[in-house]
Amino acid sequence: MQTRTNPRERDRGGGKHRYRKVLVLVKETYLEQVLKAGDEAQLADIRARRSGVESVQASHLEHEETLALVVKTLESAGLEVVPVRQLDDFARLVPDVDLIVTVGGDGTFLRISHEVQTAVPVLGVNSAPITSFGHFCLTDRHGFPAVLAAILRSEIQPIKLLRLRLTLNGVQLREPVLNEVLVAHKHPAGTSRYQISVRGKSANHKGSGLLIAAPSGSTGFLRSEGGPVLPITSRCFAYQKRAPFLRLFEKQVFLKGTVKAGETMRLVSQMQGGKLFVDGEHIEYDFPRGAILTVEAAEQDLVAFVDPGCHTPYLLERKLYNLPLLGSWSKAAAAILGRTLAPKLHQAGSTTGATAAASADGFTALKNGKTSAIKAWFSRMRNSLKKRNV
């Protein structure tokens, strides 16, 4: 029997893969924006490396180097590259694309996440780590050739990221939420008032707003406000009320929690100047008094090459802070994880199940309070980082 070959599978020397055509979404750097605007005063400040813009030129150069390497590496692998800087033609291009690569930071990744409504996988490349954290970026220019090779050999597989669907007054908003939506008054000092309903129960809230985050966004704004941290592969979403206004001895419901996929959160605005801010400051909708917002899991997940264990250090940090007996030990360890190991692990490219196992070992060691076990765990994590050139 003769086996038919899938025309979209190509053999590039390392085995067959299904990638043929790659759309590369390129970030517009701040320097490019200033040049386009012709702002000579700002350009002079950038050249002089004045405070506030001292890293702009270096970040731009790093971005350009990353872009050149990404394109060269993709073309060397025999892939057709379609560079895109504007998303106007995205709907026309995406049906014939096998892979999407974003070259920028989290903002660039989020931009494409709002457009993708298919199972085409997305890979984020952090183009300027000196100024960008790149939570959604699996690698940077140093790790990209190895990561791409592993993807083409099917050694790294994409995962599904739950997104949120927002429906405002019966009309579905066009952007599926990958990070979070902030429901708040349009003025930062204004009081946010709304009714919240979950699982058939309701409450009226006053405060500084409500954050509702998809799992992948739970380590950002939501975590900063003390909200629940979820594994990035979780099938539920989380919420946290900001600065709740409570009367004396009042105990309010729905200050924080999670909502499972298949369940719905409903909000009714009690604000004249209410707003919805979607995935940052660039997308907003009016949410006036009487407007109704429903939040639920979107039908179409985003398929992306991200580390399935990238939230493990943050989950461990939360557990450490909640340990009742270790006192300064747990706080110190949580600080190390949250401010040192977590960014390093993220910058390393692709962490594996071994990282999650190491984190679990660390939690067990700290819980038992054994100094030798704690030292062994930190040594194990340090050696893992060294192997990955962090």
JOJO-V711898 format. One record per pair of residues at least 4 apart in sequence whose ideal C-beta (glycine too) atoms are under 8 Angstrom apart, sorted by the first residue. I is the first residue (numbers start at 0). J is the second residue. Records with the same first field share a line. If there is no record, write none. Layout:
BEGIN
I->J + J
END
This chain:
BEGIN
4->8
5->17
7->17 + 19 + 97
8->15 + 16 + 17
9->15 + 16 + 17 + 18 + 19 + 77
10->14 + 15
11->16 + 76 + 77 + 151
13->148 + 151 + 152
14->151 + 152 + 153
16->150 + 151 + 152 + 153
17->97
18->78 + 97 + 98 + 150 + 151
19->78 + 79 + 97
20->78 + 79 + 81 + 95 + 96 + 97 + 98
21->73 + 78 + 79 + 80 + 81 + 96 + 97 + 98 + 99 + 100
22->81 + 83 + 89 + 92 + 93 + 96 + 98 + 99 + 100
23->66 + 69 + 70 + 73 + 80 + 81 + 82 + 83 + 99 + 100 + 101 + 102
24->83 + 84 + 86 + 99 + 100 + 101 + 102 + 103 + 107 + 110 + 111
25->66 + 82 + 83 + 84 + 102 + 103 + 107
26->62 + 101 + 102 + 103 + 104 + 106 + 107 + 126
27->31 + 32 + 84
28->32 + 55 + 58 + 59 + 62 + 127
29->33 + 55 + 58 + 59
30->34 + 45 + 55 + 56 + 58 + 59
31->35 + 59
32->36
33->38 + 41 + 42 + 45 + 55
34->42
36->41
38->42
39->43
40->44
41->45 + 52
42->46
43->47
44->49 + 51 + 52
45->49 + 52 + 55 + 56
46->56
48->52 + 53 + 56
49->53
54->58 + 129 + 130
55->59
56->60
57->61 + 129
58->62 + 127 + 129 + 130 + 131
59->63 + 127
60->64
61->65 + 126 + 127 + 128 + 129 + 140
62->66 + 102 + 103 + 126 + 127
63->67
64->68 + 140
65->69 + 102 + 124 + 125 + 126 + 127 + 139 + 140 + 143
66->70 + 102 + 126
67->71
68->72 + 140 + 143 + 144
69->73 + 100 + 102 + 124 + 140 + 143
70->74 + 80 + 82
71->75
72->76 + 143 + 144 + 147
73->78 + 80 + 100 + 147
74->78 + 80
76->147 + 148 + 151
78->98
81->92 + 96
83->88 + 89 + 92
86->110 + 111 + 114
88->92
89->93 + 111 + 114
90->114
92->96
93->99 + 114 + 115 + 117 + 119
94->117
96->119
97->119
98->119 + 120 + 122
99->111 + 115 + 119 + 120 + 121 + 122
100->121 + 122 + 123 + 124
101->107 + 108 + 110 + 111 + 121 + 122 + 123 + 124 + 136
102->107 + 124 + 126
103->107 + 108 + 124 + 125 + 126 + 131
104->108 + 125 + 126 + 127 + 131 + 132 + 133 + 136
105->109 + 123 + 131 + 132 + 133 + 134 + 135 + 136 + 178
106->110 + 279
107->111 + 123
108->112 + 121 + 123 + 135 + 136
109->113 + 135 + 177 + 178 + 278 + 279
110->114
111->115 + 121
112->121 + 162 + 175 + 177 + 278 + 301 + 303
113->173 + 174 + 175 + 177 + 278 + 282
115->119 + 121 + 301
116->175 + 299
117->299
118->302
119->302
120->157 + 302 + 303 + 304
121->157 + 301 + 302 + 303 + 304
122->137 + 146 + 150 + 303 + 304
123->133 + 135 + 136 + 137 + 303 + 304 + 305
124->136 + 137 + 138 + 139 + 140 + 143
125->131 + 133 + 136 + 138 + 139 + 346
126->131 + 139 + 140
127->131
128->133 + 139 + 346
131->136
132->342 + 345
133->139 + 345 + 346
134->215 + 218 + 219 + 309 + 345
135->177 + 215 + 303 + 305
137->146 + 155 + 304 + 305 + 306 + 348 + 349
138->142 + 143 + 145 + 146 + 348 + 349
139->143 + 346 + 348
141->388
142->146 + 347 + 348
143->147
144->148
145->149 + 348
146->150 + 155 + 304 + 348 + 349
147->151
148->152
149->154 + 155 + 349
150->154 + 155 + 304
155->304 + 349
157->302 + 303 + 304
158->231 + 232 + 302 + 303 + 304 + 305 + 307
159->232 + 300 + 301 + 302
160->177 + 213 + 214 + 215 + 231 + 232 + 300 + 301 + 302 + 303 + 305
161->213 + 214 + 215 + 233 + 234 + 235 + 236 + 260 + 296 + 297 + 300
162->175 + 176 + 177 + 213 + 296 + 297 + 299 + 300 + 301
163->175 + 176 + 180 + 211 + 213 + 236 + 294 + 295 + 296 + 297
164->171 + 172 + 175 + 176 + 294 + 295 + 296 + 297 + 298
165->171 + 172 + 174 + 176 + 180 + 275 + 277 + 292 + 293 + 294
166->170 + 171 + 172 + 292 + 293 + 295
167->172 + 275 + 284 + 286 + 290 + 291 + 292
168->290 + 291
169->291
172->277 + 284
174->277 + 278 + 282
175->297 + 299 + 301
176->180 + 211 + 213 + 216 + 277 + 278 + 297
177->213 + 215 + 216 + 278 + 301
178->212 + 213 + 215 + 216 + 219 + 220 + 278 + 279
179->210 + 211 + 212 + 213 + 216 + 219 + 220 + 221 + 278
180->210 + 211 + 275 + 276 + 277 + 278 + 294
181->208 + 209 + 210 + 220 + 275 + 276
182->191 + 193 + 208 + 209 + 210 + 211 + 266 + 273 + 274 + 275 + 286 + 292
183->189 + 191 + 207 + 208 + 209 + 241 + 273 + 274 + 276
184->189 + 190 + 191 + 208 + 270 + 272 + 273 + 274
185->189 + 272 + 273 + 274
186->272
189->270 + 272
190->205 + 206 + 207 + 244 + 270
191->204 + 205 + 206 + 207 + 208 + 209 + 241 + 270 + 273
192->203 + 204 + 205 + 268 + 269 + 270
193->203 + 204 + 209 + 266 + 267 + 268 + 269 + 270 + 273
194->201 + 202 + 203 + 204 + 266 + 267 + 269
195->201 + 202 + 203 + 204 + 209 + 253 + 264 + 265 + 266
196->200 + 201 + 264 + 265 + 266 + 267
197->253 + 256 + 258 + 262 + 264 + 265
198->262
200->252 + 253
202->251 + 252 + 253
203->269
204->209 + 240 + 243 + 251 + 253
205->243 + 244
206->240 + 241 + 242 + 243 + 244
207->241 + 242
208->240 + 241
209->238 + 239 + 240 + 241 + 266
210->220 + 221 + 224 + 226 + 238 + 239 + 240 + 241
211->236 + 237 + 238 + 264 + 294
212->216 + 217 + 219 + 220 + 221 + 226 + 229 + 236 + 237 + 238 + 239
213->217 + 236
214->229 + 230 + 231 + 232 + 233 + 234 + 235 + 236 + 237 + 310
215->231 + 305
216->220 + 221 + 278
217->221 + 222 + 226 + 227 + 228 + 229 + 233 + 237 + 310
218->222 + 228 + 310 + 313
219->223
220->224
221->226 + 227 + 228 + 237 + 238 + 239
222->226 + 228 + 313
224->239 + 241
225->239 + 255
226->237 + 238 + 239 + 255
227->237 + 239 + 255 + 256 + 257
228->237 + 310 + 313 + 314 + 317
229->233 + 235 + 236 + 237 + 257 + 310
230->307 + 310 + 311 + 314
231->305 + 306 + 307 + 309 + 310
232->307
234->259 + 260 + 296
235->257 + 258 + 259 + 260 + 296
236->257 + 258 + 260 + 294 + 296
237->255 + 256 + 257 + 258
238->253 + 255 + 256 + 257 + 258 + 264
239->254 + 255
240->253 + 254 + 255
243->251 + 254
245->249 + 250 + 251
258->262 + 263 + 264 + 294 + 295
260->295 + 296
261->295 + 296
262->295
263->293 + 294 + 295
264->293 + 294 + 295
265->291 + 292 + 293 + 294
266->291 + 292 + 293 + 294
267->289 + 290 + 291 + 292
268->273 + 286 + 287 + 288 + 289 + 290 + 291 + 292
269->288
270->286 + 287 + 288
271->287 + 288
272->287
273->285 + 286 + 287 + 288 + 290
274->283 + 284 + 285 + 286
275->283 + 284 + 285 + 286 + 292
276->280 + 282 + 283
277->282 + 283 + 284
278->282
285->290
286->290 + 292
305->309
306->345 + 349 + 350 + 351 + 354
308->350 + 351 + 352 + 354 + 355 + 358
309->344 + 345 + 350
310->314
311->315 + 350 + 354 + 355 + 358 + 359
312->316 + 336 + 337 + 340 + 341 + 344 + 358
313->317 + 336 + 337 + 341
314->318 + 358
315->319 + 333 + 336 + 358 + 359 + 361 + 362
316->320 + 333 + 336 + 337 + 341
317->321
318->322 + 362
319->325 + 329 + 330 + 332 + 333 + 336 + 362 + 365
320->329 + 330 + 333
322->329 + 365 + 366
324->368
325->329 + 365 + 366 + 368
326->330
327->331
328->332 + 365 + 368 + 373
329->333 + 365
330->334
331->335
332->336 + 361 + 365 + 373
333->337
334->338
335->339 + 340
336->340 + 341
337->341
338->342
339->343
340->344 + 380 + 384
341->345
342->346
343->347 + 384 + 389
344->350 + 354 + 384 + 389
346->389
347->384 + 387 + 388 + 389
348->387
350->354 + 355
351->355
352->356
353->357 + 383
354->358 + 383
355->359
356->360
357->361 + 376 + 379 + 380 + 383
358->362
359->363
360->364 + 376 + 379
361->365 + 373 + 376 + 377 + 380
362->366
363->367 + 372
364->369 + 372 + 373 + 375 + 376
365->373
367->372
369->373
370->374
371->375
372->376
373->377
374->378
375->379
376->380
377->381
378->382
379->383
380->384
381->385
382->386
383->387
384->389
385->389
END
